[in-house]
Amino acid sequence: MTYLLIYLSIISVFAFIITVFDKVRAMRGGWRVKEATLVFVSALGGSVVMLLTMLLIRHKIRKKKFMVGIPLIIVAQLALAFVIWRVFYA
């Protein structure tokens, strides 16, 4: 369980950093993080922090891919966590 929390902390910090980085680069017209990379990091476990960061800094909030997709990823992750909990701990 400790390793899982460490992993989720690291991936969440990474999700925050790349989301803010992409926003700054968007404002300055520089190289951007690929949308597929943002979705992938979200799917790896950074979805909650990424969604909160996007809402906080108002980044990609007009894109359905993110405003629908990331909440769907969160729901899928919660469902998977519930199934794992039921199988191994209940």
Summary of the structure (lengths in Angstrom):
residues: 90
radius of gyration: 14.3
end to end distance: 15.5
largest distance: 51.0
contacts: 236
relative contact order: 0.13
helix: 82%
strand: 0%
